[in-house]
Amino acid sequence: MRRLFPRAAMVLVMYHMNTMVLAQDKLGLEKALEIALKNNFDIQVAENDKAIAENNLTLGNAGFYPVVEANFDQNFGLSSFEQQLNNGEERSDDGVRNSRRSYGVSLNWTLFDGLRMFKAYDQLNTMDKMTDDQLRVSVETLVFNLSSTFYQSALEKERLRLFEGNVKLSEERLSIAKDKYELGKASKLEYLQAQVDYNSDKSAMIQQAELLAITKFSLLELMAQRNDSINFEVDYVLDIDQNLSLDELLTVMEVENPQLLATRKAEIVARYEEEITRSERLPTVAVFADYTHQSFESPANFAIEGTSDQVNYGLTARVTLFNGLNLNRRIQNAKISSESARLAYQQQSLTFETNLKQTFLSYSNNLNLMKLESENLQVARENNDIAQERYEIGLSNPVELRESQVNLINAELRYQDAAFAAKQAEVELKFLAGILLKNKE
C-alpha cells in the first residue's frame, strides 16, 4: 500500500493539509459503523441470500401442493390418398388439408412420498434460519474489522502526536545547542548532533503520518466510500472493558457465535438430506385427474370431422424395487456428507475456542502491561523534565538529554501499545463470543 505515497514529502504536505480541517471533520466509531452497515457490499450480498432463502421457504417448494397444468395442441397437415370402398368405388385425392385440435387440464397431487415433503420443508426452514446466521456473520465481521481498523487508526494518531511532541523537544534542544555554540559555550559537534537528532525525529514523524493516512484509507474501504480525501479526525474514547471472564465467554460462544450457529445448522441440513434420500425407499402415492377435449377435420377419413371429451381420474402408487443400487449409493454419500458436516462443526468449535483462549491471554497480559507501563511513563516523564532542566543550565551533556528523551518516547509508545492491544483483544473476544453486536446496540 505504500505506493499510495511515493514520496515522503507528499505525505508531509498531505498531513499538514489534513491538520487544517481536523477540527471540522471528526469520525466516531458509531458514525463509521452506521455508514459501513448501510453501504457494505458483503452485507448486501448476504441480504440477497436471505431473501432467496425466504422465497424458497414455501409448502409448494417442499412438494405439498398439487401440480395443475393446462395444455393446448393444434396440428395441421396435408395428405394424399387412394381408397377402394366396399361397393367397389375408388377414391383418390392430393393435397387434402386436415387438422386436429386438443386442449385440456390435468392435476397431479402427491399424497404420500415417504415423508419426503415434510423433511424437505424442515430442511428449507433450517436453511432460511441459517441465512439469518450468515447475515449476522457478515454484519459482525464488518463490525469487528471496522472496529479493529478504527482503533488502529486511533493508535497511529496517538503515535503521531507523540512524534510531534518529540520533534518539539528536539527543536528546543537544537535551539539551545545553537545558542550555546554561537556563544562559544558548546562545540559545533554538539550543535550538529542536535541537528541530526532533530532531522531523525522529523523523519519518524513524517513516516508516522503516512501510516495514519494508510489506516484512514482502510477505514474508507470498509465503509465502502470511494473517496480520495482523508480530511477527517478519528474521534474516540479508549474505554476498555476490564471485567471479561474466560469461562463466561466460552459458555456464551457456544450459543451466540453466528458462525458456529450457521455451521451447526449446516449439519442439520445435511442430516435432513440423508433422511430425504432414505425416503425414496418408501412408495409414492398420488391422485390424478385430467380433462381433454379433441376435435378434428379430415376429409380423407370416413368421418370427416368430429369432437370428443374425455375425463380421467384415479390413484397411482409406485415404489422402486431396483435401480442398480444407485439409491444405496446416494444414501451412503448423504450419510458421509452428514458426518463431514458434523466434523466441520467440531473443528470450527475447537478453532474458535482456541482463538478465544489465546486472545484472552493477550487481553489479560496487556491489561497488566498497561498498569506497569503507566508507572514507567510517570518515571520517564519526571526523568526527562530533570534532564531538560539540567541541560539548559549546563549540568548535563547532550547524550544524557537524548537518552532521557528516547526513554520517554519509548515509555509512551509502550503504554499506548499495551492500551490499544488490550482494546483490540477486547473487541476480538466479544467478536469470537458472538456478543459484539449486542455491545453496539
Residue pairs with C-beta under 8 A, 6 or more apart in sequence:
1 214
1 217
2 210
2 214
4 213
4 214
4 217
5 11
5 14
5 210
5 213
5 214
8 203
8 206
8 207
8 210
11 206
11 207
11 209
11 210
11 213
12 206
12 209
14 209
14 213
14 230
15 206
15 209
15 212
15 213
17 231
18 213
18 230
18 231
21 231
22 231
22 232
22 233
23 233
25 231
25 232
25 233
26 232
26 233
26 234
26 235
27 219
27 232
27 233
27 234
27 235
28 235
28 236
29 146
29 147
29 150
29 236
30 440
32 146
32 150
32 219
32 222
32 223
33 143
33 146
33 147
33 440
35 223
35 224
35 225
36 142
36 146
36 222
36 223
36 224
37 43
37 139
37 142
37 143
39 223
39 224
39 225
40 138
40 142
40 222
40 223
40 224
41 224
42 138
42 141
42 142
43 135
43 138
43 139
43 142
45 138
46 131
46 134
46 135
46 137
46 138
46 139
47 135
49 131
49 134
49 135
50 128
50 131
50 132
50 134
50 135
52 131
53 124
53 127
53 128
53 130
53 131
54 128
54 131
56 124
56 127
56 128
57 124
57 125
57 127
57 128
58 124
59 65
59 121
61 120
61 124
62 117
62 118
62 120
62 121
62 124
63 110
63 113
63 116
63 117
63 120
64 117
64 121
65 109
66 107
66 108
66 109
66 110
67 107
67 108
67 109
68 105
68 106
68 107
69 105
69 106
70 103
70 104
70 105
71 102
71 103
71 104
71 105
71 106
72 102
72 103
73 100
73 101
73 102
73 103
74 99
74 100
74 101
75 99
75 100
75 101
76 97
76 98
76 99
77 97
77 98
77 99
78 95
78 96
78 97
78 98
79 96
79 98
79 298
79 300
80 92
80 93
80 94
80 95
80 96
81 91
81 92
81 93
81 96
81 300
82 90
82 91
82 92
83 90
83 91
83 92
83 300
84 90
84 91
85 91
93 299
93 300
96 298
96 299
96 300
97 297
97 299
98 296
98 297
98 298
98 299
98 300
99 296
99 297
99 298
100 294
100 295
100 296
100 297
100 298
101 294
101 295
101 296
102 292
102 293
102 294
102 295
103 292
103 293
104 290
104 291
104 292
104 293
105 290
105 291
106 288
106 289
106 290
106 291
107 287
107 288
107 289
107 290
108 286
108 287
108 288
109 286
109 287
109 288
110 117
110 284
110 285
110 286
111 285
111 286
111 287
112 282
112 283
112 284
112 285
113 279
113 282
113 284
113 285
114 278
114 279
114 280
114 281
114 282
114 283
114 284
115 279
115 282
116 276
116 279
116 280
119 272
119 275
119 276
119 279
120 272
120 276
122 272
123 269
123 272
123 273
123 276
126 265
126 268
126 269
126 272
127 265
127 269
129 265
130 262
130 265
130 266
130 269
133 258
133 259
133 261
133 262
133 265
134 258
134 262
136 258
136 437
137 258
137 259
137 262
139 437
140 258
140 431
140 434
140 436
140 437
141 431
142 222
143 431
143 436
143 437
143 440
144 427
144 428
144 431
144 436
145 222
146 219
146 222
146 223
147 427
147 436
148 424
148 427
148 428
149 215
149 218
149 219
149 222
150 219
150 234
150 236
151 236
151 238
151 420
151 423
151 424
151 427
152 215
152 420
152 424
153 212
153 215
153 216
153 218
153 219
153 234
154 234
154 236
154 238
154 420
155 416
155 417
155 420
156 208
156 211
156 212
156 215
157 212
157 233
157 234
158 416
158 420
159 208
159 211
159 212
159 413
159 416
160 205
160 208
160 209
160 212
162 409
162 412
162 413
162 416
163 201
163 204
163 205
163 208
163 409
164 205
166 201
166 204
166 205
166 405
166 409
167 198
167 201
167 202
167 205
169 384
169 388
169 405
170 194
170 197
170 198
170 201
170 202
170 405
171 198
172 388
173 194
173 197
173 198
173 391
173 398
173 401
173 402
173 405
174 191
174 194
174 195
174 197
174 198
176 194
176 391
176 392
177 186
177 190
177 191
177 193
177 194
177 195
177 398
178 191
178 194
180 186
180 190
180 191
181 187
181 188
181 190
181 191
185 394
190 397
190 398
193 398
194 398
197 402
213 230
216 230
216 232
216 234
217 230
219 234
220 227
220 230
238 419
238 420
238 423
240 367
240 419
240 422
240 423
240 426
241 426
242 367
244 360
244 363
244 426
244 429
246 356
246 357
246 360
249 356
249 360
249 429
249 432
249 433
250 353
250 356
250 433
252 433
252 434
252 435
253 260
253 352
253 353
253 356
253 432
253 433
253 434
254 260
254 349
255 434
256 433
256 434
256 435
257 352
257 432
257 433
257 434
258 434
259 348
259 352
260 345
260 348
260 349
260 352
260 434
261 434
263 341
263 344
263 345
263 348
263 349
264 345
266 341
266 344
266 345
267 338
267 341
267 342
267 344
267 345
269 341
270 334
270 337
270 338
270 340
270 341
270 342
271 338
271 341
273 334
273 337
273 338
274 331
274 334
274 335
274 337
274 338
276 334
277 327
277 330
277 331
277 334
278 331
278 334
280 320
280 327
281 320
281 327
282 319
283 317
283 318
283 319
284 317
284 318
284 319
285 315
285 316
285 317
286 315
286 316
286 317
287 313
287 314
287 315
287 316
288 312
288 313
288 314
288 315
288 316
289 311
289 312
289 313
289 314
290 311
290 312
290 313
291 309
291 310
291 311
291 312
292 309
292 310
292 311
292 312
293 307
293 308
293 309
293 310
294 307
294 308
294 309
294 310
295 305
295 306
295 307
295 308
296 305
296 306
296 307
297 304
297 305
298 304
298 305
320 327
352 432
355 432
356 429
356 432
356 433
359 425
359 428
359 429
359 432
360 425
360 429
362 421
362 425
363 422
363 425
363 426
363 429
366 418
366 419
366 421
366 422
366 425
367 422
369 414
369 418
369 421
369 422
370 415
370 418
370 419
370 422
373 411
373 414
373 415
373 418
374 415
376 411
376 414
376 415
377 411
377 412
377 415
379 411
380 404
380 407
380 408
380 410
380 411
380 412
381 408
381 411
383 404
383 407
383 408
384 404
384 405
384 407
384 408
386 404
387 396
387 400
387 401
387 403
387 404
387 405
388 401
388 404
390 396
390 400
390 401
391 397
391 398
391 400
391 401
427 436
430 436
430 439
